[in-house]
Amino acid sequence: MKNISKIFFTVASVLFLLGITSCKKDYLSVEHSSILPADQMFKTDKDALAGLIGCYDLMLPSGDINGDGNGDFDGDWGFKPNLFVGGHPTMDTQATGWDKQWNSQSWVASSPELLSGWQQAYAAIGNCNTFLAGLATADKITPTLKTSLDGQARCIRSFFYMWLAKVFGRVPMLATGETYINTPQKARAKDFTEMWDFIINDLTTAVDELDWNPLNGEYGRCTKGFALSYLGEAYMWKAYRVPDQATANYTLAAAALLQVIQSGKYELNPSFTTLWDPGAVWTKECIWEEVLDQGVHWTGGTTTDAKDWVTYFTACPAVGGWGSLYLSWEWWSSYEAGDKRRDASGVTAGVPGIDPAWKSATNYGYNPYLQQSIITNDDGTPIDATRHYHFMMGGEAAPGIWCLKTWRTCRANWQAMWGPQQEYYKRYSNVLFDYAECLFRLGGQDNIAWGYINQIRNRAFGNLEVGKKAALTATYLPYYQQIAQFYISKNDPGVTVPTTYPLPFNDVTVTVPDAQTYYTQVKADKGYTSPLWLVALGTERRKEFNAEWCLAQDLIRSGFMEDHITHDLPQGVGLPNTDPAVIDSWHTYRSFNYDPAKMDFPIPTDELLKNKLCDQNAAYQ
């Protein structure tokens, strides 16, 4: 099966004039010799396919509008703002330095991560609007191809509008043919109904225009499954934003999501653990993701196919990482014994006196995928900075847990920092949780909804791996054997070529606690005020989607975010992160009062200065 991600990087000349947002200052810096006739991309089927790449291209990190190899959004799209706005507000992922504002609701309109995301989203939307306008009048494109291209472009436009809508609330809705070049002034949607109906209309049209299988067998193209999955989520967001229409929208959401479930095109990976491995991409669990290949640049440098520093940003600083991402002990301690998602998602420091229940057999002070200790240096001397629950870095403390979803394919160093990555935006497990939420809210089908939660928990405890150990090993181990040979060739001590997968697969079925029974006790112990089903869904989403883009927005939309912050991270417990004594406490110190109004992030200052019709969200006025 072909992968459209390869096309992004191999097309020699994209037949497309990229639309730039009002925030971009140098959009007129174009060589006249590079300008093509407006109808060039619609002269043949081949030209139209190439033109659509201009819409897909900005889904990848470091959108390179100028073609100078340096990117135009500081490489943020692959890591920031997605993980920042999607993870840090939950406080399950954390940061230090100038990024620490993301853990205290002190982000501001001038935060650069917000501006870069805004710019990239509207650049992509402008591309889609130009493409859709031209496609509508194109008479030389094969009709079936034209239909598919229209559906794909609408999906891409919806993807970026949904990102904007989930992050900022109401946003300007540029319609087909509009870009910030020809429409530099545009007010925000007058209300949430107008905004979400625009998105829903695009996705509803795309559902009718697209097939379940990607065009030309190229994974990375939007499909009917993409359109239905996001359509279901869009209806749920409209239900949240327009409560007097909630029942109708949850009903429509459930119908869309059920089509995905009944299609037979998607299923949970047998092993949660392998989801971030290079051995297989675009598996049946994947509905939408970025696949970033290390290409041929194994020794680092300034040019690479991936253009992505996720490994570098998320690895332990003591072994070369820059350390923009840490995971909380509140998150680590939320798992039941036997839930394999914990060890698949994080690696801890070596903590003296650690709670025995929190000490992983494979990940304690050690990255098993990279055979890399974070307790001792190569010469055996201790790395003292990581031997506590928290450690001091630049005068601030951060939790001693790092993300194994991102720090597993390559060590964080300048000799080989460009590791392949899979960054998920929507998985089949997202669909199952969303469908279960709809059933709970509509009532009358609670048993079915609990069944979907238990289905995901059954995978989490490794029961879907049973009987598949040989097949899983054959698929996912070879990469780690290859990279071990690379490190051995660099004379890295202590590295051997593994003969088994780094985290053991289950050989026998285990008993998984029933979700309803288990979370009844959790709710009582924690004092949550949410309904039992929402406690279960919210906590399971935290376990399933930690350090993935969707988590904060799922908790906000479902109504669990405030309950989580209040009871999982009680205010004033522990010590401020500038107190050296915090290293011996597992608690995250929270000083701020949770403000739900701030869950709509501020419209970037630069946009307000350039677009006088756009106003600011209430919490930041």
N, C-alpha and C positions, 0 to 999 in steps of 0.2 A: 504494500500500500504506500502510495507516495505521500509526501509530507510537504504542505505548502510553505512551512517554515524555511525549507531549502530555497524555495523560489524567492523569498524576501531578500536573500543575500546574494543571489546569482543573476538576477535581472540586471543587464548592463545599463539599460536606459529606461527609466520609468516614464511612460508617456502620460505625464500628469503634472499639472500646475498645482502645487500644494497651497491650500488656503491657510492663512496664518491668523491667529487670534489677535484681538485688539491689543493684547498685552505685549506682542512681539514688536520690537522696535525696528528691526532691519528687514522687514518683509519686502521692501522695494529694491533690495540689493540683489538684483537678478540680471545676469548677462542677457542682453537681447537675443543673442544667437541661440540661447537655450529655449526660447519661447516657441511653442509649436501651435499650429492652428487649433482653435477651440474644439473642432470636431475630430481631431486626429485619433483620439482613443476609441472612436466609434466607427472607424472605416472598415474594420474587419473584426471577426470574433477574437482573433489573437490580440489585436490592439485593445479590445474591451477587457479581456482577461488581464492584460498587463496594467491597464488603467485602474482596475479594482485593487491592485496591490498597493496603490497610493492610499487606499482606505485601511487595508489590513496593516500596513507598515507601522503605524503608530500604536499598535497593540504591543509592539516589542519595546524593550527598554532602550533608552538613549535615542529617541527619535532624531534622526540626522537630516533635518530639513535642508541644511546648506550643502550637504554632501562633502563636508570637509573632514569627515572621520572623527570629529570631536563630540558630536551630539549637540543638541540645543536645549536640553532640559536637564543638564548636569547628571545624566544617567539615572535620574530619580525614578522614572516610571517602573523600573524593575524592582526597586526596593522601597523608595520613598515616592509618593506619600502612601502607597498602598498598605504596607505593613504598619506605617505609623497611624493612619486614621483607622485602619482595620484591626489593629491590635492594641496599641498603647492605651487608648481610652479605657480598655477593660482592666488595665494594670496587670494582666497576665503576662504581657510582654513589657519590658521596661528599658530605660535608656539613661545615659548620663550626659554631662556636658550640655551643649546648647540644645540637645534633643530632649532633655528631661522635662521641658514644658509639656510634653505630650503625655506625661503621667500625672499631671496636676490640674488639668483643665485650664491651663494658662497659655494655650496657643492663642495667637493673635492674627489679625488680618495680614500682617506683614510676614508671617511665617513662610519661608521660601518653598517648603514642601507643598503647601497649598497652591501657591502660584504655579509651580511647575506642573502639577496635576491638572489644574484649570487650563493652562496653556495647551497641554498635550491633548486633552479631551476636546477642546474646541477646534484645534487644528484638525483632528480626525473627523469631527462633525462637519467642518467646512469641506473637507475632501469628499465626504459622503454626499453632502448637499450638491456639490458641483457635479459629481458623478451621476447622481440620480436625475438631476435636471437634464443632463446631456443624454442619458440613457432613454429617458421618456420619449424623446423625439428621434432617436436613432432608428433608421429603417434598413440598415445593412447587417444587423446582428440577427443570427438565427433565433427564432422566437423562443424556443425552449431555453436556450442559453440566456437570452435577455431576461426571461422570467427568473431564472436562478440568480443572475447577477443582481437584479433588483432586490430579491429577498435577502441575499448576503449583505448588500450595502445597508439595508434597513436594520438588519441584526447588528451590524457594527455600530451604526448610529445609535441604536438603542442601548448597546453596551456602554458607550461613553456617556450618554444622557443619564443612564441609571447610576453610573458612578458619580456623576455630578449631583444628581438628585438625592442620592443616599448620603452624600457628604455634606452638601450645602443647603439642602432643602429646596426651595423654589429657585430656579435658575432661568436665564434667558433661553428661549427655545427658538433657535435659528431653523427655519423651514427649508425645504428643498430649494436650491438655487441661492440661498443666503450664506454668506461667510462674513467674517469680521472685516474683510476688505471692502465688500460692497454694502455691508450693513454694520458699520462700526458702532452704532448706537442701538441698543435693544433692551427693552425693559424685561424684568423677570416675568415669568408666567403669572397671571393675575391671581391664580389660586392653585391648590394642589390638584384639583380635578382637571383643570386644563393641562397641566404639566404631565400627569400620569396618563391621561387619555391620549396625548400625543405619542407617548412611548408605547402604550398598549396597542394603538392603531398600527404602528410600525410592526410590532411583533405578531399581531394577528394576521396582517398581510403576509409576513414572512412565513408563518406556519403553512399557509395555503400555497406558497410559491416554492418551498424547499422540500427536498426528499430527506429521508432518514439517513441515507448514505451521502457522504460529501461529494461534491462535484468532481468528476474525473478521478475519484478514489483518492483525493488529496486531503489527508487529515490536516486540520488547521483551517479548513473552510467551515463556515457556519452551516448548520443543518436544521432540519425540522426539530430535532431533539433540543438543540440550542434554543430555538425560538420558543418552544413550549416551556422549557425549564425557566427561562427568563420571563416569559409571559406570566407563569404562575407566580413568580416572585413579584412582578410588577403589580398584579392584582392584590397581593398581600400588602404591599407598600401603600397602595391606594386605600385599602381597608383601614390601615393604620392612620393615614393622613386625613381621611374623610370618614370619620366614624359612623355617620348616619347612613352610609352606604356599605358598612362593613360586611353584613351578612351576604349581600349579593356578590361582593367582590371575593370573599372567601369561598363562596360556592363556585365562582368562575375559576379561581385559582386551583381549587381541588380538581376540577374537571381537566384543566390543562396538565397538571402534574400527573394525574392518573394515566393520561395518554402516554406519558414518558415511561411510567412504570410498566404499563401493559404492552409497550412496543416490543419488548424482548431485545432491544438494542443495547441495554445497559444492565450492568450488574456490579455488585461490590467485588473489588479485588479479593482473592482468597486470603491475602495477607495485607493488613494495613501497613505493616512494616516496610514493604517493598515499594510503596507508592512513590517515593522520591528517589528511586534507584534508576540509573541510566539503562538498565537491562531491557526495559519495555516502556514505551511512551504511548500516549493516546490509547490506553487500555479501555476496557468496557466501562470502567468506573468514571472515566474522564468525559465530561461534557464540554468544558473549555479550559484551556491551559496555555501557558507560554512554554515552549520547549526550546531551551537555550543550549546549543551544542558548543563544546570547547573548541571545535574545529581542529585546525592543525597547529594552533598556537599553544603547545604544551609548556612552553617555557616563559609564558607571560609576555609582557611588552605592551605597547600602546594600541596595537591593532588586533582585533579578535572578532570572530563571528558572534560571540555571545554579547560583548559589550556590557558585561554584567558583573557587579562586584558583590553579589549576595553572599558568597562564601566569606569574602574578606570582611564584610560588615557584620557577620553573625558568629564568627568563630571566637574562641576564647582569646583575649588579648595577650595572655601569657605565652601563647604559641603562635603569635603573628597576626591575630585578628585585630581589627580596628575597634570592634566592640560596640556597635550601635544597637545591638539587640541582646537582651538578657531575658530569661524567663523567671517567673516568680515562684517562690516556695509555696505560696497559696495555691497556685496551679498544680505544682508537683505533688502536693499533699492531697489533692482532691481525688486521686485515683484509688480504686479498690485494688487489693492484692490480686494479681493475675491479669490485670488489664494491660495488654501489651502496647497500647498506644503511648504510655508514658515513656518507656524505654526507646520506642521508635521515634519519639519527638524531642528528647532532650538528653543531655549529658551533664552530670553535676561535678562540682569541685570535690576534692577530698576533704570532708568536714569532720574535724575531731568531735566525737560524741554525737554524731548524727543519729537521728531517730532510726532504729534498725529497719523500720518499715519503709523508710525513704532511701535506703542504700541499695542501689541497683547491683545485681550480680555481674552485669556486663558493662555498665556505663558509669561506674563510680570512679571519678577522676580519670576517665579514659574514654577516648573515642574509638570504639571497636571497628568502625569502618575504615578509619585511616591509621589504625594501630599507633595512636598518638596519646601519650600521657600528658595530663595537665596537673599532675602532682609532682613529678620529677622531671628535671632536664635530661637531655641525652646522656650526660655524664653522671647521672644519679643524684645530683644535688637537688634539694627540694625547691619547688616553685611556691614560695611562701604566700604569694599574693592570692592564691586560690584556695587556701586551706581553711576556709571558714564558710558559713552560710552566705555571708556577704564579704566582699573585699573592697579595699579602698583603691580607687583609680583616679588619679588627678584630684585628690581631695574629696571625692564623692564615692559613696558605696553603691554597689550594684549586686543583685543576686548572683550567686555562683552557679548558674545553670545556663547552658547554651543550647541553641536550637539545632537538633540533629536532622531536621527536615532539610535544612539548608547547608549545614556544615558536615557533609558526609561524602561528597564526591571528589574533593581535592583539599589538600592542606592550604591554609591561608598564608601563603608566602609569595615572594616575588619570583621564585623560580617556577612555580606552577600554580598560579592563582586563578586561572580561567577554567573552572570546573563546569561540567554540564549541569543544568538545573531544570527541574520541572516546577513551575509556579502555577498552582491551581487557582482558578477563579470560580469554577463550579464543578463539583463532583456529584456522582449519583447519590451519595450520602446526603448532600445538601437537599436534593429533591425529596428523599425519603423523610427527612426531618421536617421539611416544609409541608409535605402532604399530611404528616401526622399532626402538625400544628393546625392545619385547616380542619381536620376531622375533630380535634378537640374543641375548637372554637364553634363549629357548627353543631356539635352535640349528637348523641345517639350512636356514635361509632367509636367510643373510647377504646373498646377491646382491640379493634383493628389498629388504632393509633398506637397503643402500647405494644402491639405486635411488631410494628416497624422499629420502634426504639429497641426492643429486644433483639431484632434481627441485626441491627448495627452492633449492639453489645456482644452478640454471639461471635461476630467477626473480630471484635476488639479483643476478646479473650483467646483468640487463635483457633477456634473450632473449625473454621473454613480451611485451615491449612492442613488438617489431618488427611493423610493419604496423598498429599500433593508435594511432599517434601522434595522428592527427586526432581519433579518438574520445576518447582520454584527455584531450587538450587541451580539447575541447568540454565535457567533464564537470568537470574540476578547475580550469581557469584562471579561469572567471568570478568565483569568490570573491575571488581575489587582485586581479583588476581592480576589483572593488567596494571592497575595503578600501583599495586604492591611491587611489581617488577620495576616500575618507573622509579619508585623511591629507593629500591635496592640499587638501581643503577646510579643513583645519586649518593650512594654510601650512607644512607640513613640507617643508624643502628636500630636493632630490635625489630626490624620489619621482615616478615616471612610471607611467602605466598600462601594464602589461606586455602584450606581444603573444604571448609564448611562456611555457610553463610554467617556473617558476623553476629547476628542475633538468632538464636535457635528457633526453628519452626516446631510447632506442636506435632507430636506423634500420636497423642491420644486426646479424645474429647474430654473437656472439663465441664463442670457444672457452673453455669453463669447465674448469679443472683437475679431473680426477677426484678425488673426495673421498678414496677409499682411498689413492691414491698421494700426494696432497698431505699428508694427515695422518700418513702414515708418516714423512715428513720432519719435520713439526712435532713429533711425539712424540719423535723422536730429538734434535732441537735443544733442546727444552725440558726433556727428562728426565722427562716424565710417567711415572708408574708404572701408570696405568689401562690396561685393554685398549684397543687401537687404536680400536675402534668407539665406546668411551665418550669417548675424547679427541675424536673427530670430533663426536659428538652434543653433548658439553658445550660445546665451542668454538662450534659452530654455534648452539646455544641462546643463548650470550652475544652473538653477532652479531645474532641475530634478535630477541631479547626484551629487550635492554638497556632499562632504565627502564620495564619493564612488570612488573606485579605478580608474575608467575609465576616469574621467573628463579631466585631463590635457592632456592625450594622444589623446582624441577626439578633443580637441581644437588645439593641435599641428598639428595633421594629416590633419584636415580640413582647417587649415590656419587662424584660428580666434584668436589664442593665443596672437599674438603681438598686434592686434587691441584692444583686451580686456585689456591687461596690459596698453597700452598707453592711452586709453580713459576712462577706468573705474577707474584706479589708476594713475592719472597724476603725473609725477615726481615732487618732491619738494613741494607737497601740504600737509599741516598739519605740525606736529612736529615729530622729531625723537622719537622713543619709549622709550628712556631713559630720556626724559624730563617729569617731573611730570605733567606739564600742559597739556600733551596729553590726560589725562583722560577726559577732557571736550570737546574734538574734536572727531567727528566720523570718520574722514579721516584716512586711512592707509598711513603712510609716506613711500614713495618709493624714495630712493636715487640712485639706480643703473640704468644704461642703459640696456634695454632689449637686450639680445644677443641670437638670435635664434640658433646659433651653440651650445649653452649650453643645449639645449633641448635634445641632446644626452648626457646622463650622463656619467661621467668618468668610464672607466673600473677599477675595484678595484685594488688598489696597490698590494695587496697580490696575485692576479692572475697574474699580470705582473711579479712579482718576481719569481713565480713558473713555469709559462708557458712562456718561452722565445720567442715562436713563435707568441704570442699575442701582438699587439701593441695598443697604446692609441688613443682615439678620438682626433681630431685636436684641439679642443677648450681647451684641457688640456695638450698639449705637451709643 
